[in-house]
Amino acid sequence: ILVTFGDETACDAFVVAVEEQLEQQLRVLPTSEVARPAVQNNGAVFICATEDEAIEVTNKWAPEHLELFVEENEARMVGKLEHFGGLFIGTLCAEVLGDYAAGPNHTLPTGGTARSTGGLSVLTFLRVRTWMDSGARSGDTMVKDVVSLAELEGLHGHAASARLRLDPPVAPATKSASSTPVKLRRCSATDAKPRRCAVSDQALEGARAILKEVDADGEKALLRIAQKFGDIKPGEPFVIEREAMEAAFNSLEESTRQVLTRSAARVRKFAEEQKRSLKAVAVDIEVGEAGHDVSPVEKAGCYAPGGRYPLPSTVLMTAVPAKVAGCKDVWVATPHPSPLMLGAAFVAGADHVLAVGGAQAIAALAYGAGPVPAVDVIVGPGNQYVTAAKQLVSGLVKIDMLAGPSELLVLADPKQNPSLVAADLLAQAEHDVQAAPILVTFGDKADCETFVAAVEDQLEQQLCALPTEEVARVAVRENGQVFFCATEDEAVQVTDLFAPEHLEVLVKEGSNRVADKLQHYGGLFIGELCAEVLGDYAAGPNHTLPTGGTARSVGGLSVFTFLRVRTWMQSRPEMRAGDGHMVSDAAALADLEGLKAHAASARLRLPQSNGHAFSPEARA
């Protein structure tokens, strides 16, 4: 693809000269059998009247490789280019140098996906894991905010877990005990393995049909499906703007407004610090400089569940990092949003709310539908159809992860408070009947047995007083596990095999020592004051974390999810391609791979080429 701009007559003459060179070089190119059909079938030229028009065309393509060759205003044009995988500035910076010998990676996003992601780099092989470590008792305001948000969301087990960090544990008000008290399934180290959270074929089939319908029929299909599933009623607005969000926020009780504002501020502070940790870099290369820059995606879609437990906390955890990253257009999608959800969207800085849920919301965000634009990244947890839809569009837009049922693993020695351990396990169990509450303990077998029995007794007592007992009891009964390990190292090994979403470390002496040994987790919570529920709501680190063992390979949602690392090379006027070996190395490697046009493109930058891509023998 060639984009040129300026005087039309001059551009036409330039394009004719380029086409003549294409033909001349194709005649002597050993790979012309492939290259000629590529040029004939896919080659295109855009002749633009102005520099800005040329920039607009280029940004729409979001190309894998982008060469910029201009006589004037180079820096200004670079500043306007938004979407590319790798940028090559100046005639000495042939793209083939990036393919072979300059340093930046040559595995770059194609098909327009440079709008949402950068190329392969060392960052591909790194995970960002979050952690919290408690010291002396402090932060009661934060804990109280967690209690308030959890109760607003109807997650009373979360509230109880946080409340225990404020007050001495007390026996809960009980109802009649269950005839079958809960027990954790006894397991050994050989039983440890993560639960793979593959999306079901049924969910994929259902989501695929919805995606296809919205892709084909846009807004009409979106409204039809949204009304069918009860997201909206006929005639109701399905896009809500900032003014309505602000009105909803102002309608909330003052205490609720303050909790939302403080919680958003903590998430924002953490995201800002994360963003500062990722910096632009530049290194010298033989023809000039190479480096990377860090830029936000333009449009973000943030899904927040609105089913049994609408989650304003998820609105904060998704939209706030998107705005901190610098996204220009942030959409929150949530079905039949309450004033609480709209108020959270307002505090988070969302630009629009899509009052639609399910796979139909993901379809609208991925393909666009009426006033809803196609976004560049879709994040946030949802039900199995939301997750299936995210999986199906993941080649079109960037996604954060495929989140499965919630998990908490508590690694505790037998000296811990059974009431705290039980409360934390129940806080995850109340999410979903498929949630996984897991306890790993180690040390003297008799001590461990006594400790686990006390935890189970507390589980039963607290369940009997828990408004969400119906869900939590099933999760504990069906998925609750306890692992008895002889040593600390064995307990660490079992824990790493699970690679849990949430991991609490409660060890009377040496919690930090144990934490340093742990390798695989989404979020780490060290010490009894660092209840996992604090991370769910108000501490700052994100609560959207990898499940099903995927913490082995990926970190949680963060400001990084909304950023791209784009690489660039720029030649300096005073540099010559003959200085050093980079250009000749690129040509030699291309020859070894049989890619003769790559080699010719590199050799043209060498002083001895005299402006010819091929040797005199080849031209003859």
LINVENQUI-V833571 format. One record per helix or strand of 3 or more residues. SS is the DSSP state (h for helix, s for strand). FROM is the first residue (numbers start at 0). LEN is the number of residues. Records with the same first field share a line. If there is no record, write none. Layout:
SS = FROM-LEN, FROM-LEN
//
This chain:
s = 1-4, 44-4, 64-4, 85-4, 129-4, 184-3, 238-3, 280-5, 287-9, 298-5, 328-5, 351-3, 376-3, 406-7, 435-7, 480-5, 501-5, 522-4, 562-9
h = 7-21, 31-11, 50-11, 73-7, 94-6, 112-3, 121-4, 139-13, 155-8, 188-3, 200-28, 241-10, 253-24, 311-14, 338-10, 357-10, 383-10, 417-12, 444-20, 468-11, 487-11, 510-7, 531-6, 549-3, 558-4, 581-11, 595-8, 606-3, 615-4
//
